[in-house]
Amino acid sequence: MSSQKSTLPIHSKNPGDGHANGPDKHAPRASLSLDPFAAPDVYYGRSHSPRQVAKSRTYSAIDQSRNSLAGGTLKQPGRRTSHDAQGNAPRRYLINVDETLQTLLAREDTDHNIQITIEDSGPKTIQLGTAASGGYRRFDVRGTYMLSNLLQELTLAKKYGRKQVVLDESRLNENPVNRMARLIKDQFWPNLTRRIDGSNIAQVARDPKDWTAHPRPRIYIPVGAPEQHQYYTRVAKEHPDMNLDVIWLHDPPDEQEYVRDLNEGPGLLAIEMERVADTPKGEPDYRGLPFVVPGGRFNELYGWDSYMETLGLLVNDREDLAEGMVRHFCFCIRHYGKILNANRTYYLCRSQPPFLTDMALRVYDRIKHRPDATEFLRNSIIAAIKDYYNTWMRLPRYDKESGLSRYVPGGLGVPPETEATHFLHILMPYADKHKMTFEEFVKAYNYGHVYEPELDQYFLHDRAVRESGHDTSYRLENVGAHLATVDLNSCLYKYEMDIARTIRAFFGDKLSIPKEWHVHGMPEVETSASWDRRAKKRRLQMDKLMWDEKTGMFFDYNTVKKEQTGYESATTFWAMWAGACTPKQATVMVAKALPKFEVHGGLVSGTEESRGAVGLKRPNRQWDYPFGWAPQQILAWTGLLRYGFEEDAQRLAYRWIYMCTKAFVDFNGVVVEKYDVTQQISPHKVEAEYGNQGSDFKGVATEGFGWVNASYVYGLQIVNAHMKRALGAVTSWDTFKKMTEGDPHAIHDNFEPPGGVHVAPHVHEAAQTRHPSLAQVHAGTQGSHPRSSGHGANGEKHAEGADVGLKHSRESDKGHLATHGSGEGQHRVHMGPEHHHAASASEGH
């Protein structure tokens, strides 16, 4: 893309900086006063030096039972004793790690999977000796939860080389909500953090999906980053054993034939780096910016996973990681033209759902005190503008007739990132037709030596499904490239509104586009008015082509058949997240659509009716009923809060957190990629393609899964204190509701939105008002309901809502875009730059 050089700031080089998970300012520090809930590297590492842990804890005392003589007033000297510490001090156990692990697994792990779960049939008890008595006094540790926690702790202790440990009982009987949230912050995020540079390039650049005859690590460098080419060339020369290929990428890098040819030598794509102190020889040196991957087996920067992870990272005060991922996305847009599915060569033609503006604004809100914060925001918005023009508003993704956008990535042939046999059942009939072997046909088809238009259509839609991030679903199968989807157009509406308000609020309503970022044919100076008009037009088209009043849903629009698909998907709530629907539409969605998707564990991805029957010939798809995913929960909660439905947001967050907590308690601390949200006992057991990442571990789960980790800590900012206590006792929503039905204030009392969250002004009034009846909804009125608004036949009145931001002053926009401060001790879950769109929508609609 750009031939401009990247300019990188210089940072000091600290010990361990070159490592993927090296020390940083957020690393926990050793303390002489040991926190029983310290991170594992502190608790089992620095804390267990001989100087810090005594062999036993005893103290001298006077035996008061012998203090007085029988029947007399004279006292004899007290007898000195030595005994275990008693009282309110937490119990601590002295444990021989290997011996106890062996005994524990032999007794309790009856299915031999190195986990202790409710499916094991052991005695569910073990005796441990106290540290204060030198192991002499023994107490029972009982129940699946405590025993599985013991297994996890001993597995970690063994990992850190401990032969004997003093273990706080509070780590075994810890409130499960607190424990899971603590593990996410102290263990899961660090273990999912990666960086790409010379310290690990030999490992991360080697692609497990490299099906070539001579797999080796390869790093591809864009022409606009010569400093990285120089850096990696030096690394390759200094370490010839790496066998590292450093290769220039063509400009432009996403021509279909070129990307296809790269499959003969697939490799990693360079992403953002920061300058550090020069080498001893005076050569420029660099370090990769850290980022968070979806799961433990990944080493690449992924698209919309990173946005969802950012929401959780900001709750856990890791704005450094969130900022790094925004900067990586800006690098990708500048040099590769888009936010990539992931930074591998076979993804050069493929993007994912765009969330950059909301991501950048949330990070800006956390770093706005820094002198470089405005420049960070400027670069992010400029990058988003290029992504908008270059990726989503160009053919074939943009459909001129509808004015909406679609997932239509480029590409030729069979997607190479799949396993070789993934498409065997699809391709073998064609191979037989041409009298070729499977391998011969794949090569001939990829290079156009055979012509099969039906197969071309199949892979066109298959690539679209993968770009959508919803791979796979019957909603998109064999039709994905023809659909203007609710999810994509909601994201683009939010892009348009965020860009408009940011230009108006922060840049004097004029944002100059540097040459290296400019897209041919587009303005060199952007103003808010043009972006407001784009948003207004998109919302009009979404209302006209996607909204169905009868069902209370937005449906994907088939741009070829010129009709709605009618497939009921939880993506309908993305319109609420983006602010693309009117208050009345939001009310109708909550009354009519929400009950169709709400199940035991939160929101299901789609309805069973829309999915249809499944069986051997038509297997289940992972983004369909009965599965639920963290992104759908997060965006729905945020959208509900935005329109004042905080009771519904809290209930849905409660259901999801309860389900995750219950699986965590019953199944050895498991945290997985997706859940069967209809199952009450083992929701993590999913039978669908690709399995379920996060469930296959030995002894202890150390990473969880990125967006589920984020959804858990994000959701805890939405539920209130009463709900948190009930969740800590692993109380289901139905039981909690039953126990609080007699108290109308149990759910609403003391509701405080997460710090930094903008909630519509009518929220607290709405908290005392039940939902309108279905009769009122069908009648098109909400009576005294605080969310009522004009809508319907007056299309122009509806459309004006998109331009409501124009009525606000620059300072008003700025105030809403960047939330100022938060309550002491609260985590900020900034809802983005909506200002009071939902609240003032009545004025515009």
PyMOL commands that set and color helices and strands:
alter all, ss='L'
color gray80, all
select helices_A, chain A and resi 40-48+64-66+97-108+144-159+169-171+176-192+201-204+226-238+240-242+256-262+303-315+319-336+345-347+356-367+373-392+424-433+438-446+453-468+480-482+486-506+515-517+528-545+570-578+583-597+608-611+630-642+646-666+706-715+721-728+733-740+763-766+774-779+795-807+810-817+837-844
alter helices_A, ss='H'
color red, helices_A
select strands_A, chain A and resi 10-11+58-63+79-84+92-96+125-129+138-142+164-168+193-194+218-221+245-248+268-269+273-276+285-288+291-292+398-399+404-405+483-484+511-512+525-526+547-548+553-554+557-558+563-564+598-599+602-603+627-628+675-676
alter strands_A, ss='S'
color yellow, strands_A
deselect
rebuild
show_as cartoon
